[in-house]
Amino acid sequence: MDPPTPWMTWAAALWSAAFNQNLLHTDTAPAARELERRVVDWLAPPFGMDGGHLVPGSTVANLTALWAAREVKGVRTVVASELAHLSVRKAAQILGLEMREMASGEDHRMVADAALDLSTTAVVLTAGTVAAGAIDPLDAFPAAAWRHVDAAWGGPLRLTRHAALLDGIERADSVSFSAHKWLFQPKESGVVLFKDAERAHAALSFGGGYLAVPNVGVLGSHGATALPLAATILAWGREGIADRVERCMELAGALAERIQDEPKLELFAPPTTGVVLWRPRHADAREVRSRMRGAFVSLTDVKGETWLRSVAANPHADPGRVVDSVLAAV
Ligand SMILES: Cc1ncc(COP(=O)(O)O)c(C=O)c1O
């Protein structure tokens, strides 16, 4: 899930290290704070959100969103699929919330239990599960006190011609995604967005004698993550970002087709969000991977079985080379 980063993000990282701005203080980071606001204002509308802030990744974004759910709506329980990312369980534990896991179907999408009382529950729906890139039904549990979409991986699809895959996300109370995944940013770059950011931020806001403005969210001192993101948005525009994500989706499709054409290989399912799960039919995936040279695939366990996993994070990747090096290692 780690993409190549464009050169303007390297220049921005140098600038940030040299100036060492701290966004906690208006007087030490007047421009960088404003830049973050503009970047968030640009990112929020396609998700139906009205604001939010930058965080170091979706782990912190999920924690922040569930923290807001607890403060704004008195949420006591978190409901998520058994395939939700571990950061959701982590957040529930940190926040002292009860965690309830829902079953998932063969397609890895959450199976919603309509009988649940959700009056004090935050439901977390995943748009792009870790193993297979599945998207939970994003309109599930409309009666929940809070609905959060963890779109760590799949979020940027909303900026592309695949936007409809995330339909329903606009009805969530909060959304998270990692810009260091499909927005091609260096780590650590993520976003938490809210339907009503003013209310959510007010609930997560702390004043202090040494602060000119309240400190909002989990982080204290933090740097100008918005700068590389703004540079990328300015250089590529929405169209340039979409082109690259769409190219990644095409490469995942090409990889899946090639796997289906190879009798020695098995495809888990056609990819929905650029994540391809596959394995050799008559050899152990773990052993094959340990023998591989020259191309990278990761391993993942799905219901007790090990699969190879290819994530289309690189628009310059060569799916043929990945398949060839797996076949050579079988
Ligand atoms: C669905 C999902 N949620 C959350 C996370 C955590 O994101 P991060 O590593 O940016 O903190 C990941 C990371 O892979 C993920 O796939």
The ligand as a Gaussian input file, in Angstrom:
#p B3LYP/6-31G(d) Opt

LIG

0 1
 C       -8.558000      -0.178000       6.200000
 C       -7.399000       0.433000       6.935000
 N       -7.648000       1.224000       7.988000
 C       -6.659000       1.808000       8.676000
 C       -5.342000       1.608000       8.337000
 C       -4.267000       2.280000       9.125000
 O       -3.730000       3.306000       8.350000
 P       -2.316000       3.963000       8.664000
 O       -1.307000       2.870000       8.462000
 O       -2.236000       5.059000       7.672000
 O       -2.334000       4.440000      10.070000
 C       -5.017000       0.787000       7.237000
 C       -3.624000       0.551000       6.868000
 O       -3.285000      -0.231000       6.022000
 C       -6.076000       0.189000       6.508000
 O       -5.846000      -0.582000       5.437000

